[in-house]
Amino acid sequence: MQIEPTSLPGVVILTPARHGDARGFFSESWNRQRMAAAGFDIDFVQDNHSVSARAGTLRGLHYQSPPHAQAKLVRCGRGCLWDVAVDVRVGSPGYGQWVGVELSAANGRQLLIPAGFLHGFVTREDDTEIVYKCSDYYAPDCDGAVAWDSVGIDWGLTSAPVLSAKDAAAVPLAEFRSPFVYEARA
Ligand SMILES: Cc1cn([C@H]2C[C@H](O)[C@@H](COP(=O)(O)OP(=O)(O)O[C@H]3O[C@H](C)C(=O)[C@H](O)[C@H]3O)O2)c(=O)[nH]c1=O
């Protein structure tokens, strides 16, 4: 498995090996022991799967607040998407900073996003599927959103995105009262 850092400490790109043969390929998309050996011992407890019918569908920027904050391991099962994480840990040197990565069924890349970061993506092809592991269960009372267009993210959009009503009404980052606190690593 290839591990690449990003400009946001803690947010890394994982690319599992693909074992190709005449039929196609096989890949271990997640292996807890291997992840722990690489320093990422995360107890994922829920898998999510969503399909977006149209390119230009934008979901985000979402989070779950403590005590149900979620780390996520995100990949694209079909199509292509631009996946974004935003550091919103109060006191972090990177507060408000973002990183974006193209995830696709073809490139097999995954984005590991710790708790304390907003997550969002925009699809770049019709019928794009995203699948991701979460380190805590869905907790609607802890679910929140920050406006996708309030962070300065380059989404690569050429027209208005397809949004849910929730995302269209999300609070701007400047008004967001983050529940996350930065803890400098020893
Ligand atoms: C997140 C979630 C949602 N739901 C139900 C609630 C709604 O009836 C329906 C759609 O939920 P929502 O509109 O919040 O789905 P997305 O807009 O794709 O939100 C997700 O997209 C961003 C990018 C994320 O990282 C989060 O996992 C999540 O916020 O699924 C569940 O039953 N379980 C869940 O874990």
Ligand as a Chemical Component Dictionary entry (heavy atoms), coordinates in Angstrom:
data_LIG
# 
_chem_comp.id                   LIG 
_chem_comp.type                 NON-POLYMER 
_chem_comp.pdbx_formal_charge   0 
_chem_comp.three_letter_code    LIG 
# 
loop_
_chem_comp_atom.comp_id 
_chem_comp_atom.atom_id 
_chem_comp_atom.alt_atom_id 
_chem_comp_atom.type_symbol 
_chem_comp_atom.charge 
_chem_comp_atom.model_Cartn_x 
_chem_comp_atom.model_Cartn_y 
_chem_comp_atom.model_Cartn_z 
_chem_comp_atom.pdbx_ordinal 
LIG C1  C1  C 0 -24.766 10.241 6.898 1  
LIG C2  C2  C 0 -25.921 9.293  7.078 2  
LIG C3  C3  C 0 -27.166 9.566  6.562 3  
LIG N1  N1  N 0 -28.194 8.686  6.734 4  
LIG C4  C4  C 0 -29.494 9.001  6.133 5  
LIG C5  C5  C 0 -30.078 10.333 6.549 6  
LIG C6  C6  C 0 -30.858 10.774 5.328 7  
LIG O1  O1  O 0 -32.161 10.209 5.374 8  
LIG C7  C7  C 0 -30.096 10.158 4.154 9  
LIG C8  C8  C 0 -29.185 11.134 3.433 10 
LIG O2  O2  O 0 -28.362 11.753 4.417 11 
LIG P1  P1  P 0 -27.476 13.011 3.994 12 
LIG O3  O3  O 0 -28.275 13.921 3.121 13 
LIG O4  O4  O 0 -26.866 13.555 5.264 14 
LIG O5  O5  O 0 -26.347 12.293 3.114 15 
LIG P2  P2  P 0 -25.063 13.033 2.496 16 
LIG O6  O6  O 0 -25.406 14.401 2.028 17 
LIG O7  O7  O 0 -24.462 12.065 1.553 18 
LIG O8  O8  O 0 -24.118 13.212 3.761 19 
LIG C9  C9  C 0 -22.896 12.517 3.904 20 
LIG O9  O9  O 0 -21.986 13.095 3.005 21 
LIG C10 C10 C 0 -20.797 13.645 3.528 22 
LIG C11 C11 C 0 -19.816 13.865 2.407 23 
LIG C12 C12 C 0 -20.212 12.841 4.645 24 
LIG O10 O10 O 0 -19.002 12.696 4.811 25 
LIG C13 C13 C 0 -21.151 12.308 5.658 26 
LIG O11 O11 O 0 -20.970 10.891 5.818 27 
LIG C14 C14 C 0 -22.563 12.560 5.368 28 
LIG O12 O12 O 0 -22.868 13.821 5.923 29 
LIG O13 O13 O 0 -29.301 9.096  4.726 30 
LIG C15 C15 C 0 -28.029 7.506  7.437 31 
LIG O14 O14 O 0 -28.982 6.719  7.591 32 
LIG N2  N2  N 0 -26.804 7.220  7.984 33 
LIG C16 C16 C 0 -25.735 8.065  7.829 34 
LIG O15 O15 O 0 -24.626 7.759  8.335 35 
# 
loop_
_chem_comp_bond.comp_id 
_chem_comp_bond.atom_id_1 
_chem_comp_bond.atom_id_2 
_chem_comp_bond.value_order 
_chem_comp_bond.pdbx_ordinal 
LIG C1  C2  SING 1  
LIG C2  C3  DOUB 2  
LIG C2  C16 SING 3  
LIG C3  N1  SING 4  
LIG N1  C4  SING 5  
LIG N1  C15 SING 6  
LIG C4  C5  SING 7  
LIG C4  O13 SING 8  
LIG C5  C6  SING 9  
LIG C6  O1  SING 10 
LIG C6  C7  SING 11 
LIG C7  C8  SING 12 
LIG C7  O13 SING 13 
LIG C8  O2  SING 14 
LIG O2  P1  SING 15 
LIG P1  O3  DOUB 16 
LIG P1  O4  SING 17 
LIG P1  O5  SING 18 
LIG O5  P2  SING 19 
LIG P2  O6  DOUB 20 
LIG P2  O7  SING 21 
LIG P2  O8  SING 22 
LIG O8  C9  SING 23 
LIG C9  O9  SING 24 
LIG C9  C14 SING 25 
LIG O9  C10 SING 26 
LIG C10 C11 SING 27 
LIG C10 C12 SING 28 
LIG C12 O10 DOUB 29 
LIG C12 C13 SING 30 
LIG C13 O11 SING 31 
LIG C13 C14 SING 32 
LIG C14 O12 SING 33 
LIG C15 O14 DOUB 34 
LIG C15 N2  SING 35 
LIG N2  C16 SING 36 
LIG C16 O15 DOUB 37 
# 
